[in-house]
């Protein structure tokens, strides 16, 4: 169970980083 929670946490972190760079790039282009 601990591994599942840890996995979801890291997955959420990766998604946040991806979205951050995605929007950052979007603002740069505009």
C-alpha positions in Angstrom: 0.0 0.0 0.0 2.9 2.4 0.8 4.4 1.8 -2.6 1.0 2.6 -4.3 0.8 5.9 -2.4 4.4 6.7 -3.2 3.8 5.9 -6.9 0.8 8.2 -7.1 2.7 10.9 -5.4 5.6 10.7 -7.9 3.2 10.5 -10.8 1.4 13.6 -9.6 4.8 15.4 -9.2 5.8 14.5 -12.8 2.4 15.7 -14.1 2.9 19.0 -12.3 6.3 19.5 -13.7 5.1 18.6 -17.2 2.2 21.1 -17.0 4.5 23.7 -15.6 6.9 23.4 -18.5 4.0 23.1 -21.0 2.4 26.4 -19.9 5.7 28.1 -19.5 6.6 27.3 -23.1 3.1 28.3 -24.2 3.6 31.8 -22.6 7.0 32.1 -24.2 5.7 31.5 -27.7 2.7 33.9 -27.3 
